[in-house]
Amino acid sequence: MATIRAFGGPTTLIEFGGLRFLTDPTFDGPGDYPTGSGYALTKTAPSATTPADLGPVDAVLLSHDEHPDNLDASGRALLPTVPLVLTTTSGAGRLGGTARGLAPWDSVELTRPDGGTVTVTAAPALHGPEGCEPVIGQVIGFVLTAPDLPTVYVSGDNASLPLVKEIADRFGPVDTAVLFAGAARTRRFDGALLTLDSAQAAEAAVLLGARRVVPAHFDSWGHFTEGREALEAAFAAAGLGDRLDLS
């Protein structure tokens, strides 16, 4: 089973097949962060770790690089020290360095310390309502697979259950789903959901057949409208309380 540690916001450390994967690195302190679109996102709590305390990272799984709640200044400073950064095709062009762009369903094989391989496949994601891409930009999630290991899915900033169904059809059942939840909303798109809400996260768990759900990106930022209590209530209502891992 994968070992997963959540540090607040979208940042988690996933140990899988002897490799260490870091999602959407954000370590800057609380404050207001401009988005470049005329408004700011407010970080409300510090990260539970620092880049110096992470230890070695084999690859960063970066859902997108354009929003400060998914990649901040400290995260950007970390990227050149990591052997591989997997992200969107447009993001790789902006970041350069060790960044490699993946379109949805593209995959890359990484060598494990034991001599086997881990396959990382880019999963489609929609960071808002239908048609949001020209404004929001490209976003991807990730699926980690290996012949002898249970599958891990990382949603990235995704608000589309139909896309979750597509992923489940290709890779399900998954063992562990790291779902970016929190019901993120801003004044863009008249307050439409930009990530899954708690009830949708529970529905995604069913679609994926996930044995374990590790929520991420539901805390530490002011634009999340649902937090831990809403997640616990939604999973309990769906009869899935035992699958929710908030440790």
C-alpha positions in Angstrom: 0.0 0.0 0.0 1.2 3.5 -0.8 2.2 5.7 2.2 0.7 9.2 1.8 1.4 12.2 4.0 -0.7 15.4 3.5 0.9 18.7 4.4 -2.0 21.1 3.8 -3.4 22.5 0.5 -2.6 20.3 -2.5 0.8 19.1 -1.2 1.2 15.4 -0.4 4.1 13.1 -0.4 3.3 9.7 -1.9 5.8 6.8 -1.4 5.0 4.2 -4.0 7.2 1.4 -5.3 10.2 2.8 -3.4 9.8 6.1 -5.2 8.8 9.4 -3.6 6.3 11.6 -5.4 5.4 15.1 -4.3 2.1 16.7 -5.5 1.7 20.4 -6.2 4.4 21.9 -3.9 3.2 24.8 -1.8 5.2 25.9 1.2 4.8 29.7 1.4 3.3 31.3 4.5 -0.3 32.6 5.0 -1.2 35.7 3.1 -2.8 37.0 -0.1 -1.4 35.7 -3.4 -2.3 37.4 -6.7 -3.5 35.2 -9.5 -2.7 37.6 -12.4 -6.4 37.8 -13.1 -7.3 40.8 -11.0 -7.9 39.0 -7.7 -6.0 37.2 -5.0 -6.2 33.9 -3.3 -5.8 33.9 0.5 -3.7 31.3 2.2 -5.0 30.9 5.8 -2.6 28.3 7.3 1.1 27.4 7.0 2.3 24.1 5.4 2.9 21.3 7.8 6.4 20.8 6.4 9.2 22.7 4.6 11.2 21.7 1.5 14.3 21.1 3.7 12.4 18.6 5.8 11.0 16.6 2.9 14.0 14.5 2.2 14.7 13.3 -1.4 11.9 13.6 -4.0 12.1 11.5 -7.1 9.4 13.3 -9.1 6.9 16.1 -8.7 3.4 15.5 -9.9 2.3 19.0 -10.8 -1.4 19.3 -11.8 -0.8 22.8 -13.2 1.6 25.7 -12.7 -0.5 28.8 -13.2 -2.2 29.1 -9.8 -0.4 30.1 -6.6 -2.4 27.6 -4.5 -0.9 24.8 -6.6 2.6 26.1 -7.2 4.0 28.9 -5.1 7.4 30.6 -4.9 8.9 28.0 -2.5 7.5 25.2 -4.7 9.1 26.8 -7.8 12.4 27.0 -6.1 12.2 23.3 -5.3 11.5 22.2 -8.8 15.1 22.5 -10.2 16.3 20.2 -7.4 14.0 17.3 -8.4 15.0 14.9 -11.2 11.6 15.0 -12.9 8.6 17.3 -12.9 5.5 15.8 -14.6 2.9 18.4 -15.6 0.8 19.7 -18.4 2.2 20.2 -21.9 1.9 24.0 -21.6 3.2 24.0 -18.1 6.4 22.1 -19.1 7.0 24.8 -21.7 6.7 27.6 -19.2 8.8 25.8 -16.5 11.6 24.3 -18.5 14.3 22.5 -16.6 13.4 19.0 -15.6 9.7 19.5 -16.4 8.1 17.0 -18.8 4.7 17.6 -20.3 2.0 14.9 -20.5 -1.3 15.1 -22.3 -4.2 13.1 -20.8 -3.5 9.4 -21.1 0.2 9.9 -21.9 2.4 7.8 -19.6 6.0 7.5 -18.5 7.8 4.6 -16.9 10.1 5.3 -13.9 12.7 2.8 -12.6 12.2 1.6 -9.1 15.1 1.1 -6.7 14.3 -2.7 -6.7 14.7 -2.8 -10.5 11.0 -2.8 -11.4 9.1 0.1 -12.8 6.3 2.5 -11.9 4.1 3.8 -14.7 2.7 7.4 -14.2 -0.2 8.1 -16.5 -1.7 11.6 -16.9 -5.4 11.7 -16.2 -7.8 14.2 -17.6 -9.1 17.0 -15.3 -11.5 19.9 -15.6 -10.8 22.8 -13.2 -14.3 24.2 -13.3 -17.5 24.0 -15.4 -17.6 22.9 -19.0 -15.7 25.3 -21.3 -13.5 26.7 -18.6 -10.2 25.7 -20.1 -9.5 28.9 -22.1 -9.7 30.8 -18.9 -8.4 28.3 -16.3 -5.8 26.6 -18.5 -4.7 23.0 -18.7 -4.9 20.7 -15.7 -4.1 17.0 -15.3 -4.3 14.4 -12.6 -2.1 11.3 -12.3 -2.5 7.5 -12.0 0.4 5.4 -10.5 0.5 1.8 -11.4 2.9 -1.1 -11.1 2.4 -4.8 -11.9 2.8 -5.8 -8.2 1.2 -2.8 -6.5 -2.3 -1.4 -5.9 -3.2 1.6 -8.1 -3.1 5.2 -6.8 -5.1 8.0 -8.4 -4.3 11.7 -7.8 -7.2 13.9 -9.1 -5.5 17.3 -9.3 -7.9 20.2 -9.4 -10.8 18.4 -11.1 -14.5 19.2 -10.8 -15.9 16.6 -13.3 -17.4 13.3 -12.2 -17.7 12.2 -15.8 -14.0 12.4 -16.1 -13.6 10.4 -12.9 -15.8 7.8 -14.6 -13.5 7.7 -17.6 -10.5 7.1 -15.3 -12.4 4.4 -13.4 -13.2 2.7 -16.6 -9.6 2.5 -17.6 -7.9 1.9 -14.2 -10.5 0.9 -11.7 -10.8 -0.3 -9.1 -8.1 1.9 -7.6 -6.8 1.2 -4.1 -6.2 4.8 -3.0 -7.6 8.0 -4.4 -6.0 11.3 -3.5 -9.0 13.6 -4.2 -8.6 17.4 -4.3 -11.9 18.4 -2.7 -12.9 21.4 -0.7 -15.6 22.7 -3.1 -13.3 25.5 -4.3 -15.1 28.6 -5.6 -14.1 32.1 -6.6 -16.0 34.8 -8.4 -15.0 33.3 -11.7 -17.8 31.4 -13.5 -20.4 32.9 -11.0 -19.0 30.8 -8.2 -19.3 27.5 -9.9 -17.3 24.6 -8.4 -13.7 24.5 -9.4 -13.0 21.2 -7.5 -15.1 18.4 -6.2 -17.4 19.2 -3.2 -17.6 16.7 -0.4 -20.6 14.8 -1.8 -19.0 14.5 -5.2 -15.8 13.2 -3.6 -17.8 10.4 -2.0 -19.4 9.7 -5.4 -16.0 9.7 -7.0 -14.9 7.1 -4.4 -17.8 4.8 -5.5 -17.0 5.3 -9.2 -13.4 4.4 -8.6 -14.0 1.5 -6.3 -11.5 3.2 -4.0 -10.6 1.3 -0.8 -9.1 4.4 0.7 -9.6 8.1 0.0 -7.0 10.7 1.1 -8.5 14.2 0.7 -6.3 17.0 -0.3 -6.7 20.7 -1.2 -9.6 21.2 1.2 -7.9 23.3 3.8 -5.4 26.2 4.2 -7.0 28.4 1.6 -9.9 30.9 1.8 -11.6 29.8 -1.4 -12.5 26.4 -0.1 -16.1 26.3 1.0 -16.1 22.9 2.6 -13.6 21.4 5.0 -13.0 18.4 7.2 -16.5 18.3 8.8 -18.3 18.4 5.5 -16.1 15.6 4.1 -16.7 13.4 7.2 -20.5 14.1 7.0 -20.7 13.3 3.2 -18.7 10.1 3.5 -20.7 9.0 6.5 -24.0 9.7 4.7 -22.8 7.6 1.7 -21.8 4.7 4.0 -18.2 5.3 3.2 -16.8 6.6 6.5 -14.4 3.8 6.8 -12.8 4.6 3.5 -11.9 8.2 4.4 -8.3 8.7 5.6 -7.9 12.1 7.3 -4.9 11.0 9.4 
